[in-house]
Amino acid sequence: MWVVLGLGNPGREYADTRHNLGYRVVDALAARAQARVRRASGDFESVETVIAGKAALLVKPTAYVNRSGRAVRQIAARPDFDLGSMLVVVDDVDLPFARLRLRPNGSPGGHNGMKSIVEALDGQTAFPRLRLGVGAAPPGMALEDWVLGAFAGDERDAVPEFIGRAADAVECILELGVDAAIPAVNAPKPA
């Protein structure tokens, strides 16, 4: 079974922030499957469904982003858990706004949520991640303020389409597998 883990912060005040794109992609996938993510017995909300013909567990950790590893530790304890079939959907300040990048594995970089996940997995990094570009913080703005800030202007208007493309990418990944999906997912968005 695939696990699609979207990172975000719980609470209404964070709903439209850059840090919550992972949550929003999971919600979009659940809506497409006519399913609803609900509180689970652990530090996460989830729903089991089918995406692109594959069984999938959609997950939203209920701890703050920098403690996402709590949910991962609990999910990794399941007997059917396969590290290579856990796709983490995460915001990325090193990518331009609305750019998608799929990687089969890698370091957590500077993302505290990814660091928490890797720590929970005892340093293992062999899981795919779909990075969602939110752009770099403007000069003089703290990174935390940037990722916890809401989108504005043209970016705000473009977020629904961006989330839709990210959900399409997840479907592509589950249908084709990570390696086969990389060229399509990582291609620049058509103009």
C-alpha positions as CSV (number, residue, x, y, z in Angstrom):
1,M,0.0,0.0,0.0
2,W,1.2,3.5,-0.8
3,V,1.3,6.1,2.0
4,V,0.9,9.7,0.7
5,L,2.0,11.9,3.6
6,G,1.2,15.6,3.1
7,L,3.0,18.0,5.5
8,G,1.3,20.9,7.2
9,N,0.4,22.5,10.4
10,P,-2.9,21.9,12.2
11,G,-5.3,24.8,12.9
12,R,-7.3,27.3,10.8
13,E,-4.6,30.0,11.2
14,Y,-2.2,27.9,9.0
15,A,-4.7,26.6,6.5
16,D,-3.7,28.9,3.6
17,T,0.0,29.1,4.3
18,R,2.9,28.0,2.2
19,H,3.8,25.3,4.8
20,N,0.4,23.7,4.3
21,L,0.6,22.8,0.6
22,G,1.1,19.2,1.5
23,Y,-2.1,19.1,3.5
24,R,-4.0,20.7,0.6
25,V,-2.7,18.2,-1.9
26,V,-3.8,15.3,0.4
27,D,-7.3,17.0,0.7
28,A,-7.5,17.3,-3.1
29,L,-6.7,13.7,-3.6
30,A,-9.2,12.6,-1.0
31,A,-11.9,14.8,-2.7
32,R,-11.1,13.2,-6.1
33,A,-11.6,9.8,-4.5
34,Q,-14.8,11.0,-2.8
35,A,-13.2,10.2,0.5
36,R,-12.6,12.2,3.7
37,V,-9.5,12.4,5.8
38,R,-10.5,11.8,9.4
39,R,-8.8,11.5,12.8
40,A,-7.0,8.2,13.2
41,S,-5.6,6.4,16.2
42,G,-2.3,8.2,16.3
43,D,-0.8,11.6,15.6
44,F,-2.4,11.9,12.2
45,E,-5.6,12.1,10.2
46,S,-6.0,9.5,7.3
47,V,-8.2,7.7,4.9
48,E,-7.6,4.5,2.9
49,T,-8.6,4.8,-0.7
50,V,-7.6,3.9,-4.2
51,I,-5.6,6.2,-6.4
52,A,-4.7,5.4,-10.0
53,G,-5.7,1.8,-9.3
54,K,-3.4,1.5,-6.2
55,A,-4.3,1.1,-2.6
56,A,-3.3,4.3,-0.8
57,L,-3.3,5.7,2.7
58,L,-3.6,9.5,2.6
59,V,-2.1,11.0,5.7
60,K,-2.0,14.4,7.4
61,P,0.1,14.5,10.6
62,T,-1.7,16.4,13.4
63,A,1.5,17.7,15.0
64,Y,3.3,20.8,13.7
65,V,5.5,20.3,10.6
66,N,8.7,20.1,12.6
67,R,7.2,17.1,14.5
68,S,5.9,15.2,11.5
69,G,8.1,12.3,12.4
70,R,5.7,11.3,15.2
71,A,3.1,10.3,12.6
72,V,5.7,8.6,10.4
73,R,7.0,6.5,13.4
74,Q,3.4,5.3,14.0
75,I,2.7,4.5,10.4
76,A,6.1,2.8,9.9
77,A,5.1,0.3,12.7
78,R,2.3,-1.1,10.5
79,P,3.1,-4.6,9.2
80,D,2.3,-3.5,5.6
81,F,4.5,-0.5,5.7
82,D,7.1,-0.2,2.9
83,L,9.5,2.7,3.1
84,G,9.9,3.0,-0.7
85,S,6.1,3.4,-1.0
86,M,5.8,6.4,1.3
87,L,5.6,9.5,-0.7
88,V,6.1,12.7,1.3
89,V,4.5,15.9,-0.2
90,V,6.3,18.9,1.1
91,D,6.8,22.6,0.5
92,D,10.2,23.8,-0.8
93,V,11.7,27.3,-0.6
94,D,14.5,26.3,-2.9
95,L,12.1,25.9,-5.8
96,P,10.4,28.7,-7.6
97,F,6.7,29.1,-6.9
98,A,4.5,26.4,-8.5
99,R,7.5,24.2,-9.6
100,L,7.2,20.5,-8.8
101,R,10.2,18.2,-8.2
102,L,10.1,14.5,-7.6
103,R,13.0,12.7,-6.0
104,P,13.3,9.0,-5.2
105,N,15.3,9.7,-2.0
106,G,17.7,12.3,-0.6
107,S,18.6,14.4,2.4
108,P,16.1,16.5,4.3
109,G,17.9,19.6,3.2
110,G,16.9,22.5,5.5
111,H,13.3,21.4,6.0
112,N,12.5,20.7,9.6
113,G,9.5,18.5,8.8
114,M,11.8,16.3,6.6
115,K,14.4,16.3,9.3
116,S,11.8,15.0,11.8
117,I,10.8,12.3,9.4
118,V,14.3,11.1,8.8
119,E,15.0,11.1,12.5
120,A,11.9,9.0,13.1
121,L,13.1,6.5,10.5
122,D,16.5,6.2,12.2
123,G,18.3,8.1,9.5
124,Q,16.8,6.3,6.5
125,T,16.2,8.5,3.5
126,A,15.2,6.0,0.9
127,F,11.6,7.3,0.4
128,P,10.3,9.4,-2.4
129,R,9.3,13.0,-1.9
130,L,7.3,15.4,-4.1
131,R,8.6,18.9,-3.4
132,L,6.3,21.9,-4.1
133,G,8.0,25.2,-4.8
134,V,7.0,28.1,-2.7
135,G,9.9,30.4,-3.7
136,A,12.5,31.9,-1.5
137,A,11.7,34.4,1.3
138,P,12.1,38.1,0.2
139,P,15.3,39.8,1.4
140,G,15.0,40.8,5.0
141,M,12.1,38.4,5.8
142,A,12.7,35.5,8.2
143,L,12.2,32.1,6.6
144,E,9.7,31.1,9.3
145,D,7.5,34.2,8.6
146,W,7.6,33.3,4.9
147,V,6.5,29.7,5.1
148,L,3.9,30.5,7.7
149,G,2.6,33.4,5.6
150,A,-0.4,33.2,3.2
151,F,0.0,33.4,-0.5
152,A,-0.9,36.8,-1.9
153,G,-1.9,38.3,-5.3
154,D,-1.1,36.3,-8.4
155,E,0.3,33.4,-6.4
156,R,-2.9,33.1,-4.3
157,D,-4.9,33.0,-7.6
158,A,-2.6,30.3,-9.0
159,V,-2.6,28.0,-5.9
160,P,-5.7,26.0,-6.9
161,E,-4.2,25.1,-10.2
162,F,-0.8,24.3,-8.6
163,I,-2.5,22.0,-6.1
164,G,-4.3,20.3,-8.9
165,R,-1.0,19.7,-10.8
166,A,0.5,18.3,-7.6
167,A,-2.4,15.9,-7.2
168,D,-2.1,14.9,-10.8
169,A,1.6,14.2,-10.1
170,V,0.8,12.0,-7.2
171,E,-1.6,10.0,-9.4
172,C,1.1,9.7,-12.0
173,I,3.6,8.5,-9.4
174,L,1.3,5.8,-8.0
175,E,0.3,4.7,-11.5
176,L,3.8,4.5,-13.1
177,G,6.1,4.2,-10.2
178,V,8.6,6.9,-9.0
179,D,11.4,6.3,-11.6
180,A,9.0,6.3,-14.6
181,A,7.1,9.4,-13.3
182,I,10.2,11.6,-12.7
183,P,10.4,13.0,-16.3
184,A,6.8,13.9,-16.4
185,V,6.6,15.4,-12.9
186,N,9.8,17.3,-13.1
187,A,9.2,18.8,-16.5
188,P,8.6,22.6,-16.4
189,K,5.0,23.6,-16.4
190,P,3.7,24.4,-19.9
191,A,3.4,28.1,-20.6
